[in-house]
Amino acid sequence: MSQKRKVTLYFNAAMLAETQKEALRQDRSISWIIQAAWRIARDAVKQMPSTVPTSTHAETGAHPVQTGMSEQSASRAVSVRTQA
């Protein structure tokens, strides 16, 4: 069985509210909704261009993630347990 880890994800208020509403509608946890959405969208996300040159990935093992958030965007943290 996969090991679970707790992570914190940041969503803007509208996205979090929509995710919570869908979780209630389906009688599922927010974690389940996010994991299902990732499984559905994974291939499309992998087709997006990287923000870090490919050579940098190979050399450092870096992942193309954006850091920081706009101060203007209202965001809320959600703690989600994930399976490794």
C-alpha positions in Angstrom: 0.0 0.0 0.0 1.2 3.5 -0.7 2.5 5.7 2.0 0.5 8.9 2.8 2.2 12.3 3.1 0.7 15.6 4.2 1.3 18.5 1.9 0.0 22.1 1.8 -1.4 23.4 -1.5 -2.5 27.0 -2.1 -5.7 27.8 -4.1 -7.3 31.1 -4.8 -10.5 31.6 -2.9 -12.8 30.9 -5.9 -11.0 27.7 -6.8 -11.1 26.5 -3.2 -14.8 27.2 -2.9 -15.5 25.4 -6.2 -13.5 22.4 -5.1 -15.3 22.3 -1.7 -18.7 22.6 -3.4 -17.8 19.7 -5.7 -16.5 17.6 -2.8 -19.8 18.2 -1.0 -21.8 17.3 -4.1 -20.0 14.1 -4.5 -19.8 13.3 -0.8 -16.0 13.0 -1.2 -13.0 14.7 0.5 -11.2 17.6 -1.1 -8.2 15.4 -1.3 -10.1 12.9 -3.4 -11.4 15.6 -5.7 -7.9 17.0 -6.3 -6.4 13.5 -6.9 -9.2 12.7 -9.4 -8.7 16.0 -11.2 -4.9 15.3 -11.4 -5.5 11.8 -12.9 -7.8 13.3 -15.5 -5.6 16.3 -16.3 -2.1 14.7 -16.0 -1.6 14.1 -19.7 -2.7 17.6 -20.7 -0.4 19.2 -18.0 2.6 17.1 -19.3 2.1 18.6 -22.7 2.5 22.2 -21.4 5.9 23.8 -22.1 8.4 23.8 -19.2 9.4 27.0 -17.4 12.9 25.6 -16.8 15.2 24.5 -19.7 15.2 20.7 -20.1 19.0 20.6 -19.6 18.5 22.1 -16.1 16.1 19.3 -15.2 18.6 16.6 -16.1 21.5 18.3 -14.3 19.8 19.3 -11.0 16.7 17.2 -10.9 14.7 20.4 -10.7 11.0 20.4 -11.4 9.3 23.2 -13.3 7.3 24.8 -10.6 6.5 28.4 -10.1 7.4 29.9 -6.7 5.8 32.7 -5.0 2.3 34.1 -5.5 0.9 37.5 -6.4 0.2 39.6 -3.4 -3.1 40.6 -5.1 -4.5 37.0 -5.4 -6.5 36.0 -2.3 -5.3 32.5 -1.6 -6.0 29.9 1.0 -4.0 26.9 2.1 -5.4 23.4 2.0 -3.7 20.6 3.7 -4.0 17.4 1.7 -2.8 13.9 2.6 -1.3 12.3 -0.5 -0.2 8.8 -1.2 3.4 8.5 -2.3 
